[in-house]
Amino acid sequence: MGKNKLGVWLVGALGNDATLAVVGIEAMKAGLADRTGLVTELADFKGLGLAEPDDFVFGGHEVREGDLVRSAAEYVRDNGVPTVELLTKLEPRLRAVSREIRMGTVTGCGDAIRAMAAPAARRDAAPLRQQVRDLQADLLDFKKRNGLGRVVVANLRPSLCRAGNHE
């Protein structure tokens, strides 16, 4: 991996926001979508050395079972976007990103999230300190496995799953 690669770790990796972000960036990387609408394409941001779509390497945590192909297909079915044709072309890329998604934790989540979570996600029986270590290990493994200098974490899980909200 080049020195400009940037890990993007998505918490809630199979949710609508994360799925569509990955689909959009992977479509740009594959030359299947243009960069119209990206703020970084504006003259004011040119030359700043900001990350390019080709620099992004995705991974994340999710409490549900599944993968990005299935998540994107559900979005296509319910909303018509992205198109079936685009999803078909991106399927190998989405499967590759899906291999970088790890089971997350339901600690701090309410009943609605717990009800949809996979049994493996129910890590909250472990002491909080151990849960944090497990999540840290996932991030460090992702960084090392992909030869990344930096990783940013974006929390895209539903608001029902924020710490302190127990329904």
Accessible surface in RSA format (square Angstrom, percent):
REM  Atomic radii and reference values for relative SASA: ProtOr
REM  Chains: A
REM  Algorithm: Lee & Richards
REM  Probe-radius: 1.40
REM  Slices: 20
REM RES _ NUM      All-atoms   Total-Side   Main-Chain    Non-polar    All polar
REM                ABS   REL    ABS   REL    ABS   REL    ABS   REL    ABS   REL
RES MET A   1   140.48  72.8  60.29  39.9  80.19 190.9  70.46  59.9  70.02  92.8
RES GLY A   2    43.69  53.9   0.00   N/A  43.69  53.9  35.68  97.9   8.01  17.9
RES LYS A   3   190.79  93.1 152.63  93.6  38.17  90.9 108.02  97.2  82.78  88.2
RES ASN A   4    90.70  62.5  86.72  83.8   3.98   9.6  15.15  36.5  75.55  73.0
RES LYS A   5    53.10  25.9  51.14  31.4   1.96   4.7  21.53  19.4  31.57  33.6
RES LEU A   6    17.46   9.7  17.46  12.5   0.00   0.0  17.46  12.3   0.00   0.0
RES GLY A   7     0.00   0.0   0.00   N/A   0.00   0.0   0.00   0.0   0.00   0.0
RES VAL A   8    17.84  11.7  17.84  16.2   0.00   0.0  17.84  15.5   0.00   0.0
RES TRP A   9     0.99   0.4   0.99   0.5   0.00   0.0   0.99   0.5   0.00   0.0
RES LEU A  10     8.43   4.7   8.43   6.0   0.00   0.0   8.43   5.9   0.00   0.0
RES VAL A  11    31.98  21.0  31.98  29.0   0.00   0.0  31.98  27.8   0.00   0.0
RES GLY A  12     9.82  12.1   0.00   N/A   9.82  12.1   8.35  22.9   1.48   3.3
RES ALA A  13     2.46   2.3   1.93   3.0   0.53   1.2   1.93   2.7   0.53   1.4
RES LEU A  14    10.12   5.6   7.04   5.0   3.08   7.7   7.04   4.9   3.08   8.3
RES GLY A  15    20.11  24.8   0.00   N/A  20.11  24.8  20.11  55.2   0.00   0.0
RES ASN A  16    88.39  61.0  81.74  79.0   6.65  16.0  13.56  32.6  74.83  72.3
RES ASP A  17    99.00  69.3  89.71  89.3   9.29  22.0  20.03  47.1  78.97  78.8
RES ALA A  18     0.15   0.1   0.00   0.0   0.15   0.3   0.00   0.0   0.15   0.4
RES THR A  19     0.85   0.6   0.85   0.9   0.00   0.0   0.85   1.1   0.00   0.0
RES LEU A  20    55.08  30.7  47.08  33.7   7.99  20.1  47.46  33.3   7.62  20.5
RES ALA A  21    46.48  42.7  33.24  51.3  13.23  30.1  45.07  63.5   1.40   3.7
RES VAL A  22     1.02   0.7   1.02   0.9   0.00   0.0   1.02   0.9   0.00   0.0
RES VAL A  23     5.35   3.5   5.35   4.8   0.00   0.0   5.35   4.6   0.00   0.0
RES GLY A  24    26.33  32.5   0.00   N/A  26.33  32.5  26.24  72.0   0.09   0.2
RES ILE A  25    23.12  13.2  22.97  17.1   0.15   0.4  22.97  16.5   0.15   0.4
RES GLU A  26     7.18   4.1   7.18   5.4   0.00   0.0   0.11   0.2   7.07   5.8
RES ALA A  27     1.11   1.0   1.11   1.7   0.00   0.0   1.11   1.6   0.00   0.0
RES MET A  28    39.43  20.4  23.87  15.8  15.56  37.0  24.08  20.5  15.35  20.3
RES LYS A  29    54.32  26.5  30.01  18.4  24.31  57.9  16.99  15.3  37.34  39.8
RES ALA A  30    38.43  35.3   9.59  14.8  28.84  65.6  15.30  21.5  23.13  61.3
RES GLY A  31    65.41  80.7   0.00   N/A  65.41  80.7  32.78  90.0  32.63  73.1
RES LEU A  32    70.52  39.3  39.31  28.1  31.21  78.5  45.24  31.8  25.27  68.0
RES ALA A  33    44.66  41.1  25.62  39.5  19.04  43.3  36.66  51.6   8.00  21.2
RES ASP A  34   105.00  73.6  84.41  84.0  20.60  48.7  41.78  98.3  63.22  63.1
RES ARG A  35    73.53  30.9  69.10  35.2   4.42  10.5  39.75  54.3  33.78  20.5
RES THR A  36   121.84  86.7  88.73  90.0  33.10  78.9  76.69 103.0  45.15  68.3
RES GLY A  37    73.83  91.0   0.00   N/A  73.83  91.0  40.62 111.5  33.22  74.4
RES LEU A  38    46.85  26.1  42.60  30.5   4.26  10.7  43.96  30.9   2.89   7.8
RES VAL A  39    87.69  57.7  82.43  74.6   5.26  12.7  83.90  72.9   3.79  10.3
RES THR A  40    45.40  32.3  39.83  40.4   5.57  13.3  34.84  46.8  10.56  16.0
RES GLU A  41    58.38  33.5  42.32  32.0  16.06  38.2  17.05  33.0  41.33  33.7
RES LEU A  42   101.09  56.3  98.77  70.7   2.33   5.8 101.09  71.0   0.00   0.0
RES ALA A  43    90.64  83.3  66.18 102.1  24.46  55.6  69.13  97.4  21.51  57.0
RES ASP A  44   124.14  87.0  97.86  97.4  26.28  62.1  25.33  59.6  98.81  98.5
RES PHE A  45    73.86  37.0  69.27  42.9   4.59  11.9  69.27  42.0   4.59  13.1
RES LYS A  46   117.74  57.4  99.29  60.9  18.45  43.9  73.33  66.0  44.41  47.3
RES GLY A  47    84.86 104.7   0.00   N/A  84.86 104.7  41.52 113.9  43.34  97.1
RES LEU A  48   107.96  60.1  79.09  56.6  28.87  72.6  83.40  58.6  24.56  66.1
RES GLY A  49    79.25  97.7   0.00   N/A  79.25  97.7  42.52 116.7  36.73  82.3
RES LEU A  50    82.16  45.8  69.60  49.8  12.56  31.6  72.29  50.8   9.88  26.6
RES ALA A  51    31.97  29.4  10.79  16.6  21.19  48.2  15.57  21.9  16.40  43.5
RES GLU A  52    77.23  44.3  76.99  58.2   0.24   0.6  36.50  70.6  40.73  33.3
RES PRO A  53     7.81   5.7   7.81   7.1   0.00   0.0   7.81   6.5   0.00   0.0
RES ASP A  54    83.17  58.3  81.42  81.0   1.75   4.1  26.70  62.8  56.47  56.3
RES ASP A  55    22.09  15.5  22.09  22.0   0.00   0.0   0.00   0.0  22.09  22.0
RES PHE A  56    39.59  19.8  39.26  24.3   0.33   0.9  39.26  23.8   0.33   0.9
RES VAL A  57    20.31  13.4  17.74  16.1   2.57   6.2  20.31  17.6   0.00   0.0
RES PHE A  58     9.73   4.9   5.89   3.6   3.84  10.0   5.89   3.6   3.84  11.0
RES GLY A  59     1.42   1.8   0.00   N/A   1.42   1.8   0.34   0.9   1.08   2.4
RES GLY A  60     0.00   0.0   0.00   N/A   0.00   0.0   0.00   0.0   0.00   0.0
RES HIS A  61    11.91   6.5  11.70   8.1   0.21   0.5   6.20   6.4   5.71   6.6
RES GLU A  62     9.99   5.7   7.04   5.3   2.95   7.0   4.27   8.3   5.72   4.7
RES VAL A  63    20.11  13.2  19.41  17.6   0.70   1.7  19.41  16.9   0.70   1.9
RES ARG A  64    74.43  31.3  70.68  36.0   3.75   8.9  18.85  25.8  55.58  33.7
RES GLU A  65   113.08  64.9  99.42  75.2  13.67  32.5  33.31  64.4  79.78  65.1
RES GLY A  66    43.08  53.1   0.00   N/A  43.08  53.1  11.02  30.2  32.06  71.8
RES ASP A  67    36.98  25.9  35.90  35.7   1.08   2.5   9.74  22.9  27.23  27.2
RES LEU A  68     1.12   0.6   1.12   0.8   0.00   0.0   1.12   0.8   0.00   0.0
RES VAL A  69    19.06  12.5  19.06  17.3   0.00   0.0  19.06  16.6   0.00   0.0
RES ARG A  70   128.74  54.1 124.81  63.6   3.93   9.4  53.24  72.8  75.51  45.8
RES SER A  71    14.49  12.2   9.34  12.5   5.15  11.9   6.83  14.5   7.66  10.7
RES ALA A  72     0.00   0.0   0.00   0.0   0.00   0.0   0.00   0.0   0.00   0.0
RES ALA A  73    42.34  38.9  37.63  58.1   4.72  10.7  38.77  54.6   3.57   9.5
RES GLU A  74    72.66  41.7  71.88  54.4   0.78   1.9  16.95  32.8  55.71  45.5
RES TYR A  75    46.29  21.6  44.36  25.2   1.94   5.0  11.06   8.3  35.23  43.4
RES VAL A  76    19.46  12.8  15.35  13.9   4.11   9.9  15.35  13.3   4.11  11.1
RES ARG A  77   173.68  72.9 139.40  71.1  34.28  81.6  79.30 108.4  94.38  57.2
RES ASP A  78    94.42  66.1  59.34  59.1  35.08  83.0  23.39  55.1  71.02  70.8
RES ASN A  79    81.86  56.4  51.04  49.3  30.82  74.2  19.27  46.4  62.58  60.5
RES GLY A  80    46.03  56.8   0.00   N/A  46.03  56.8  29.42  80.7  16.61  37.2
RES VAL A  81    89.92  59.2  89.78  81.3   0.14   0.3  89.92  78.1   0.00   0.0
RES PRO A  82     9.39   6.8   5.09   4.6   4.29  15.6   9.39   7.7   0.00   0.0
RES THR A  83    71.92  51.2  68.15  69.1   3.77   9.0  65.35  87.8   6.58   9.9
RES VAL A  84    91.96  60.5  90.02  81.5   1.94   4.7  90.02  78.2   1.94   5.3
RES GLU A  85   115.78  66.5 111.24  84.2   4.54  10.8  61.78 119.5  54.00  44.1
RES LEU A  86    38.04  21.2  35.67  25.5   2.38   6.0  37.50  26.3   0.54   1.5
RES LEU A  87    16.60   9.2  16.52  11.8   0.07   0.2  16.52  11.6   0.07   0.2
RES THR A  88    87.37  62.1  77.52  78.6   9.86  23.5  63.00  84.6  24.37  36.8
RES LYS A  89   131.76  64.3 107.57  66.0  24.19  57.6  66.57  59.9  65.20  69.4
RES LEU A  90     0.05   0.0   0.05   0.0   0.00   0.0   0.05   0.0   0.00   0.0
RES GLU A  91    60.16  34.5  60.16  45.5   0.00   0.0   9.53  18.4  50.63  41.3
RES PRO A  92    93.31  68.0  81.07  73.9  12.23  44.5  87.79  72.5   5.52  34.3
RES ARG A  93    83.18  34.9  78.48  40.0   4.69  11.2  25.49  34.8  57.68  35.0
RES LEU A  94     0.00   0.0   0.00   0.0   0.00   0.0   0.00   0.0   0.00   0.0
RES ARG A  95    95.94  40.3  94.23  48.0   1.71   4.1  40.88  55.9  55.07  33.4
RES ALA A  96    42.45  39.0  37.23  57.5   5.23  11.9  37.59  52.9   4.86  12.9
RES VAL A  97    14.92   9.8  13.07  11.8   1.86   4.5  14.88  12.9   0.04   0.1
RES SER A  98    19.00  16.1   8.67  11.6  10.33  23.8   8.92  19.0  10.08  14.1
RES ARG A  99   162.65  68.3 145.89  74.4  16.76  39.9  77.94 106.5  84.71  51.3
RES GLU A 100    25.11  14.4  25.11  19.0   0.00   0.0   8.49  16.4  16.62  13.6
RES ILE A 101    30.42  17.3  13.84  10.3  16.59  40.0  13.84  10.0  16.59  45.0
RES ARG A 102    73.53  30.9  70.26  35.8   3.27   7.8  29.97  41.0  43.56  26.4
RES MET A 103    48.29  25.0  39.26  26.0   9.03  21.5  40.12  34.1   8.16  10.8
RES GLY A 104     2.58   3.2   0.00   N/A   2.58   3.2   2.58   7.1   0.00   0.0
RES THR A 105    19.55  13.9  15.12  15.3   4.43  10.6  15.12  20.3   4.43   6.7
RES VAL A 106     0.00   0.0   0.00   0.0   0.00   0.0   0.00   0.0   0.00   0.0
RES THR A 107    42.88  30.5  36.24  36.7   6.64  15.8  36.24  48.7   6.64  10.0
RES GLY A 108    11.42  14.1   0.00   N/A  11.42  14.1   8.58  23.6   2.83   6.3
RES CYS A 109     3.06   2.3   0.00   0.0   3.06   7.2   0.00   0.0   3.06   3.3
RES GLY A 110     1.73   2.1   0.00   N/A   1.73   2.1   1.73   4.7   0.00   0.0
RES ASP A 111    98.78  69.2  95.35  94.9   3.44   8.1  28.92  68.1  69.86  69.7
RES ALA A 112    43.20  39.7  30.40  46.9  12.80  29.1  39.73  56.0   3.47   9.2
RES ILE A 113     5.73   3.3   5.73   4.3   0.00   0.0   5.73   4.1   0.00   0.0
RES ARG A 114    69.81  29.3  69.81  35.6   0.00   0.0  27.14  37.1  42.67  25.9
RES ALA A 115    86.22  79.3  49.21  75.9  37.01  84.2  58.91  83.0  27.31  72.3
RES MET A 116   100.14  51.9  76.14  50.4  24.00  57.1  79.56  67.6  20.57  27.3
RES ALA A 117     8.68   8.0   0.00   0.0   8.68  19.8   0.00   0.0   8.68  23.0
RES ALA A 118     6.21   5.7   0.00   0.0   6.21  14.1   6.19   8.7   0.02   0.1
RES PRO A 119   107.87  78.6  95.04  86.6  12.83  46.6  95.91  79.2  11.96  74.3
RES ALA A 120    69.57  64.0  43.68  67.4  25.88  58.9  57.00  80.3  12.56  33.3
RES ALA A 121     0.00   0.0   0.00   0.0   0.00   0.0   0.00   0.0   0.00   0.0
RES ARG A 122    98.13  41.2  82.85  42.2  15.28  36.4  42.36  57.9  55.76  33.8
RES ARG A 123    52.51  22.0  44.37  22.6   8.14  19.4  23.21  31.7  29.30  17.8
RES ASP A 124    48.60  34.0  27.69  27.6  20.91  49.4   9.34  22.0  39.26  39.2
RES ALA A 125   102.91  94.6  61.64  95.1  41.27  93.9  73.91 104.1  29.00  76.8
RES ALA A 126    34.22  31.5  23.61  36.4  10.61  24.1  29.31  41.3   4.91  13.0
RES PRO A 127    96.32  70.2  84.31  76.9  12.02  43.7  96.09  79.3   0.24   1.5
RES LEU A 128   114.62  63.8 106.94  76.5   7.67  19.3 106.94  75.1   7.67  20.7
RES ARG A 129   175.05  73.5 166.79  85.0   8.26  19.7  48.79  66.7 126.26  76.5
RES GLN A 130    70.65  39.5  70.28  51.4   0.37   0.9  24.98  53.2  45.67  34.6
RES GLN A 131     5.64   3.2   5.64   4.1   0.00   0.0   1.48   3.2   4.16   3.2
RES VAL A 132    68.42  45.0  68.00  61.6   0.42   1.0  68.37  59.4   0.05   0.1
RES ARG A 133   124.70  52.4 119.75  61.0   4.94  11.8  48.01  65.6  76.69  46.5
RES ASP A 134    48.53  34.0  45.12  44.9   3.41   8.1  12.20  28.7  36.33  36.2
RES LEU A 135    43.37  24.2  43.37  31.0   0.00   0.0  43.37  30.5   0.00   0.0
RES GLN A 136    94.23  52.7  92.99  68.0   1.25   3.0  28.20  60.0  66.03  50.1
RES ALA A 137    47.11  43.3  42.67  65.9   4.44  10.1  46.74  65.8   0.38   1.0
RES ASP A 138    23.17  16.2  21.10  21.0   2.06   4.9   1.27   3.0  21.89  21.8
RES LEU A 139    46.68  26.0  45.79  32.8   0.88   2.2  46.03  32.3   0.65   1.7
RES LEU A 140   114.84  64.0 111.67  79.9   3.18   8.0 112.01  78.7   2.84   7.6
RES ASP A 141    77.04  54.0  74.24  73.9   2.80   6.6  12.99  30.6  64.06  63.9
RES PHE A 142     0.00   0.0   0.00   0.0   0.00   0.0   0.00   0.0   0.00   0.0
RES LYS A 143    74.19  36.2  73.72  45.2   0.48   1.1  27.06  24.4  47.13  50.2
RES LYS A 144   176.01  85.9 154.33  94.7  21.68  51.6 105.78  95.2  70.23  74.8
RES ARG A 145   114.23  48.0  77.26  39.4  36.97  88.0  71.19  97.3  43.04  26.1
RES ASN A 146    18.37  12.7  15.50  15.0   2.87   6.9   2.87   6.9  15.50  15.0
RES GLY A 147    49.18  60.6   0.00   N/A  49.18  60.6  34.08  93.5  15.09  33.8
RES LEU A 148    10.83   6.0   0.00   0.0  10.83  27.2   1.07   0.7   9.77  26.3
RES GLY A 149    55.42  68.3   0.00   N/A  55.42  68.3  36.58 100.4  18.84  42.2
RES ARG A 150   143.60  60.3 140.78  71.8   2.82   6.7  65.31  89.3  78.29  47.4
RES VAL A 151    39.60  26.1  10.23   9.3  29.36  70.8  10.23   8.9  29.36  79.6
RES VAL A 152    73.64  48.5  69.93  63.3   3.70   8.9  73.64  64.0   0.00   0.0
RES VAL A 153    80.69  53.1  47.80  43.3  32.89  79.2  47.87  41.6  32.81  89.0
RES ALA A 154    35.05  32.2  29.26  45.2   5.79  13.2  35.05  49.4   0.00   0.0
RES ASN A 155    73.77  50.9  53.77  52.0  20.00  48.2  26.41  63.6  47.36  45.8
RES LEU A 156    62.77  35.0  44.17  31.6  18.60  46.8  48.36  34.0  14.41  38.8
RES ARG A 157    46.47  19.5  43.12  22.0   3.35   8.0  11.72  16.0  34.75  21.1
RES PRO A 158    70.67  51.5  59.18  53.9  11.49  41.8  70.67  58.3   0.00   0.0
RES SER A 159    75.85  64.1  68.12  90.9   7.73  17.8  37.62  80.1  38.23  53.6
RES LEU A 160    75.56  42.1  75.52  54.0   0.04   0.1  75.53  53.0   0.03   0.1
RES CYS A 161     3.24   2.4   3.24   3.6   0.00   0.0   0.00   0.0   3.24   3.5
RES ARG A 162   102.79  43.2 102.09  52.0   0.70   1.7  47.97  65.6  54.81  33.2
RES ALA A 163    89.32  82.1  63.76  98.4  25.56  58.1  64.09  90.3  25.22  66.8
RES GLY A 164    63.40  78.2   0.00   N/A  63.40  78.2  33.63  92.3  29.77  66.7
RES ASN A 165    55.26  38.1  49.64  48.0   5.62  13.5  18.12  43.6  37.15  35.9
RES HIS A 166   115.26  63.0  98.08  68.2  17.18  43.9  71.41  73.6  43.84  51.0
RES GLU A 167   110.46  63.4  37.39  28.3  73.06 174.0  62.58 121.0  47.88  39.1
END  Absolute sums over single chains surface
CHAIN  1 A     9503.6       7405.4       2098.2       5558.6       3945.1
END  Absolute sums over all chains
TOTAL          9503.6       7405.4       2098.2       5558.6       3945.1
